[in-house]
Amino acid sequence: MTSPYYTTKCLYPIFIHFLLQQVYSSVKIPIIGVGGIACADDVIEFMSVGATAVQVGSQNLRDTCACRDIINELPQKMDKYGIKTLGGIIGRSHL
């Protein structure tokens, strides 16, 4: 049986490209990023291309503590990248 994590992770670049090229520039409503989010870096990447929130799905099947770990990891990653607030990075790759 194929893990759903691997299925969504291989589609991750497509989701990012679609969000970056199509959705963010076309709508003025909040965007929820989904598909392959497994760590804090993924959250930051999705928000940078325009997601206002993210959904962690299949990763929860692999690791029941995934959401907790991502939340705990975010402050360190934000410090590493010089991010003061997550809201401040939404769509920054479009600037």
Contacts in CASP RR format, 6 or more apart in sequence:
PFRMAT RR
TARGET T0000
AUTHOR 0000-0000-0000
METHOD contacts of the structure
MODEL  1
MTSPYYTTKCLYPIFIHFLLQQVYSSVKIPIIGVGGIACADDVIEFMSVG
ATAVQVGSQNLRDTCACRDIINELPQKMDKYGIKTLGGIIGRSHL
3 58 0 8 1.000
3 61 0 8 1.000
3 62 0 8 1.000
4 58 0 8 1.000
4 61 0 8 1.000
5 36 0 8 1.000
5 38 0 8 1.000
5 58 0 8 1.000
5 59 0 8 1.000
5 61 0 8 1.000
5 62 0 8 1.000
7 58 0 8 1.000
8 35 0 8 1.000
8 36 0 8 1.000
8 57 0 8 1.000
8 58 0 8 1.000
9 36 0 8 1.000
9 38 0 8 1.000
11 35 0 8 1.000
11 36 0 8 1.000
12 35 0 8 1.000
12 36 0 8 1.000
12 42 0 8 1.000
15 33 0 8 1.000
15 34 0 8 1.000
15 35 0 8 1.000
15 36 0 8 1.000
15 46 0 8 1.000
16 45 0 8 1.000
16 46 0 8 1.000
16 49 0 8 1.000
19 31 0 8 1.000
19 33 0 8 1.000
19 46 0 8 1.000
19 49 0 8 1.000
19 50 0 8 1.000
19 51 0 8 1.000
20 49 0 8 1.000
20 50 0 8 1.000
20 93 0 8 1.000
20 94 0 8 1.000
23 31 0 8 1.000
23 50 0 8 1.000
24 31 0 8 1.000
24 49 0 8 1.000
24 50 0 8 1.000
24 91 0 8 1.000
24 94 0 8 1.000
25 94 0 8 1.000
30 52 0 8 1.000
30 53 0 8 1.000
31 50 0 8 1.000
31 51 0 8 1.000
31 52 0 8 1.000
31 53 0 8 1.000
32 51 0 8 1.000
32 52 0 8 1.000
32 53 0 8 1.000
32 54 0 8 1.000
32 55 0 8 1.000
33 46 0 8 1.000
33 51 0 8 1.000
33 53 0 8 1.000
33 54 0 8 1.000
33 55 0 8 1.000
34 54 0 8 1.000
34 55 0 8 1.000
34 57 0 8 1.000
35 55 0 8 1.000
35 57 0 8 1.000
35 58 0 8 1.000
36 42 0 8 1.000
36 57 0 8 1.000
36 58 0 8 1.000
36 59 0 8 1.000
37 43 0 8 1.000
37 46 0 8 1.000
37 54 0 8 1.000
37 55 0 8 1.000
37 56 0 8 1.000
37 57 0 8 1.000
37 59 0 8 1.000
37 70 0 8 1.000
38 56 0 8 1.000
38 59 0 8 1.000
38 66 0 8 1.000
39 69 0 8 1.000
39 70 0 8 1.000
39 73 0 8 1.000
40 70 0 8 1.000
40 73 0 8 1.000
40 74 0 8 1.000
40 76 0 8 1.000
40 77 0 8 1.000
41 77 0 8 1.000
42 54 0 8 1.000
43 54 0 8 1.000
43 70 0 8 1.000
43 74 0 8 1.000
43 86 0 8 1.000
44 74 0 8 1.000
44 77 0 8 1.000
44 78 0 8 1.000
44 81 0 8 1.000
44 83 0 8 1.000
44 86 0 8 1.000
44 89 0 8 1.000
46 54 0 8 1.000
47 54 0 8 1.000
47 86 0 8 1.000
47 87 0 8 1.000
47 89 0 8 1.000
47 90 0 8 1.000
47 91 0 8 1.000
48 89 0 8 1.000
48 90 0 8 1.000
48 91 0 8 1.000
48 92 0 8 1.000
48 93 0 8 1.000
49 91 0 8 1.000
49 93 0 8 1.000
49 94 0 8 1.000
50 90 0 8 1.000
50 91 0 8 1.000
50 93 0 8 1.000
50 94 0 8 1.000
51 90 0 8 1.000
52 87 0 8 1.000
52 90 0 8 1.000
56 66 0 8 1.000
56 67 0 8 1.000
56 70 0 8 1.000
59 66 0 8 1.000
60 66 0 8 1.000
60 67 0 8 1.000
63 69 0 8 1.000
74 86 0 8 1.000
77 83 0 8 1.000
78 84 0 8 1.000
78 86 0 8 1.000
83 89 0 8 1.000
END
